[in-house]
Amino acid sequence: MSYDYNTQRKKLVLPEYGRNVHKMVEYLMTLKDREERNKAARAIISIMGNLNPHLRDVADFKHKLWDHLFIMSDFMLDIDSPYEKPTPEVLYEKPRPVPYSNYDIRYKHYGKIIELMIKKAADYPEGKEREALIRLIANHMKKCYLTWNREVVTDDIIFNDLRTLSEGKIVIDNEMKLSDTRDILAKNKKKRIQGKK
């Protein structure tokens, strides 16, 4: 007695539709009469839609199903489709490379976003809002510093880095107090512990 294992069968082109739909497509390709093929294709499209109801939320739901039908037939199906027949070249075309911005980050532990925020804050008009913004940025810088360096950092180091990154436009006096290092480290430790649960 011989068994028919999936590992010995032909590989499915689109496994999400299952072997039965693939067999239907194979049968569809054997039909000689074009009108009969068109009728069978519409029936298979209906079945494919019922098997994947989550695709109904996708724009051009029917178009996607027709494309899948052509893909399963290895683009050899000759039917009247309501959409343009896809080509293998388009399907297997490599995506264009994503252009990455090559920012020169001065202090990696702060990141580029902090540097951009500091530039905005430096150009902000004098007043309470600017002071509050600078305090928030400085506290976040201290948190970032402690996240990556895990050592005690004084407020003076943060203020000096802030002055350097703002090209001297932001100078903070010693009256500004930032969050305590122990509080930041305790919060970071608590987040790590919660993340492991």
N, C-alpha and C positions, 0 to 999 in steps of 0.2 A: 504494500500500500504506500503510495507516495503522497506527501503533503505539499500544500501550496502555501509557502511562507512569504510574507511581505518582503523579506530580504532577498528573495529569489525573483520577485516580480519587477517589472519595469518601474523606474523611479518616477514619481509623480511630479509634474511640472509645477503645479500649484496645489500643494498638499491640503490646504485649507478647504478645498472642495471635496476631497475624498476620492476614493478609487471608482465609485459608481458613476460620478459625474464625468470622470476622465473616460470611462468606458462608453458613456453616452456620446461623448464628443468623437471617440473613435468610430462608433457606429454611424454617427452623423456624416462622417467623411466618406463612408461607403455608399451613401444614398446617391443614386444616379440622377433622379429628377430634382431640378433646382427648386421648384415650388415646394416639394416635400422637404428638402433640406432647410429652406427658409422657415417652414412651419415647425420643424423639429428644433431648429436653433432658437426660435422664440420660446418654445416649451422649456428648453434647457436653461435659457436666461431666467425664466420664471423660477425654476428650481434653485438656481444659483442664488437668486435674490432671497429666497426663503431660507436657504442655509446660512446666509450671512446678513441677518437683519441689522446688525450694527453698521453696515455700509450705507444704510438708507440715510444716515445723517451726513454722509459725505457728499460734497457737491458733485454733480454729474455722476450720480449713482449708477444709472443705466449705462452710461458711457464706459464706466470702469468694468462693468460686467461683460459688455461686448468685447472690450480689450482683452479681458481674461479668457474669453471663449477663443479668440484668435491665438492667444499665447498657448493655450492647451492644445490647439491643433497644429502647433509649430508653424503658424502663419500660412498654412496651406489651404485653409477653409475657403471655399468659393460660395459665398452667400451674399444676399442683399442686406447690408447692415445699415442702420439709420445713422451710423457714424463712420468717419473715415477709418479705413483699415490701418492698424498700426504696423510699423515695420520693425524687424529685428534690430536694425541699426539704432533706432531711437531707444528701444528697450535696453540694449546692452551698452549704450553710450556712457562713457565715464563722466562723472560729474565734474564741473569746472572746479579748480582749486579755490578754496576760500582765502580771500586776501586777509592776511593778518597785519594789524598795525604794529609797526616796530617802534614802540615808545621806549625811550631811554628812561628807565626808572632809577632815580637817584638812591632811594632807600627802599629796597625790595620789601621789607617787612611792613611798610605803610601801604604800598601799592599805588597804582596810577590814579585811582579815583580820589584818594586823599590829596594827592598833588593837585589835581584839577579843582578840588574843593578849596584848597588853600589859595589858589590863584583867583578864584571867584571871591573869596572872603577878603583878599588883599585889595580888590577893586571896589569892595562894598563901601558905601558912604559911612563916615564916622557916626557912631551912635550906639544905643543900647542893643539894637538888633545885631550889629556887627560884633560887639563884644560877646553876645550870647552865642553867635555862630562860631566865633573863634574858640570859645570855651568848649563847645561841643566837639569841634574838630580836634582840639588838644586832648580832650579826654579819650576820644576814639583813637588817637595816635598812641596814647599811653597803653590802651588796651591792646592794640595791634603789636606794639613793642613787646609787651609781656607775653602775648600769645606765642610769638616766634622766638624770643630770646630767653624767656623763663628766668630772668634775673631781675634784681631790684633796679628800678629806674627812677631817677630823681626828676622832679618837675623841670629843673633847669635843663636837662638833656632834651626834653620834649620842646621847651621854649626855644632852645638853640636850633633844633631841627626845623621848627616852625619858621624861625627867622630866616634860616638858610633856604628853605623851600619857597618862601615868599619873596626871596631876593631882597630881604631887608625891609619889606613893606609892613610886616607884622612884627612889632616888638612888644613883648609882654613884660610888665613889671612884676616884681615878686609878690604883689598883693593877691594875684590870682592863684587860687588853690584848686588843684585837680583832684580827682577821686583818689582815695588811698590805695596804694599798691596791694595791700593785704585784701581789701575788699574785691578788687578786680581779680586777683588770683583765686580767691574763694569762689567767686561766681564762675570763673573758667573751670575750676575743679568740679563744681556742682554740675555744670553742663556736661562735662566729660562722663561723669558717673551716670547721669540721666540718659545719656546717649548709649551707654552700654546695656541698659535695661531692655 
